[in-house]
Amino acid sequence: MPITTQAAFPTTTAGRITAVEAEISAVLARTSTADLEAVTTALLKAGHVFVTGEGRSGFMARAFAMRLMHLGLHVHVIGETTTPAVGEGDTLVAVSGSGTTTGTVRVAETAARSGAHVLAVTTDPGSPLGTAAAISLVVPAATKLRRADEAPTIQPLSSLFDQATHLLLDVICLGIAAARNVDNSAAASRHANTE
């Protein structure tokens, strides 16, 4: 039975909270733990880590970069003025729900040609982004495209993908923290002190 993308819109705030919680829980339950472990393992072996994404996917990538920095990884956000060149031995995490975002795909393809290890976070491993990546974390959520095989959602555009991506990337961070023995105090010591 195909997944439909139509869902009833709750009429109360409590109903909307329950619906969003159920949508996120369903995506998390359908996410491959093997995918999560593969990305975690790749990041534990990484030299410099770069992240990229456009729009809200870009915000999820930037939030991930911040947490990786707290965990002691050397991380850069593509497009920032202080970001160095990507090269051999580096790892790029590219986030795009559809896997077709032009800028994100271009960065992933360029990084791969430069010898970097590309990790995609997407709903579609067969997309241009998924094809450019060595490893894909497949997030089985709805995107703005509302394809027939996407999860049902009451939320607009890629909200469900963005929410699930944020949580799944935090799960990866927990795996990295455990492997590197980074507790809250160690992470807090790397938090910005200029705020």
MOMO-V682297 format. One record per run of one state. SS is the DSSP state (a for helix, b for strand, c for the rest). FROM is the first residue (numbers start at 1). TO is the last residue. Records with the same first field share a line. If there is no record, write none. Layout:
BEGIN
SS: FROM-TO, FROM-TO
END
This chain:
BEGIN
c: 1-12, 31-32, 45-47, 54-54, 71-73, 78-90, 96-101, 114-116, 123-127, 133-134, 139-158, 181-183, 190-195
a: 13-30, 33-44, 55-70, 102-113, 128-132, 159-180, 184-189
b: 48-53, 74-77, 91-95, 117-122, 135-138
END
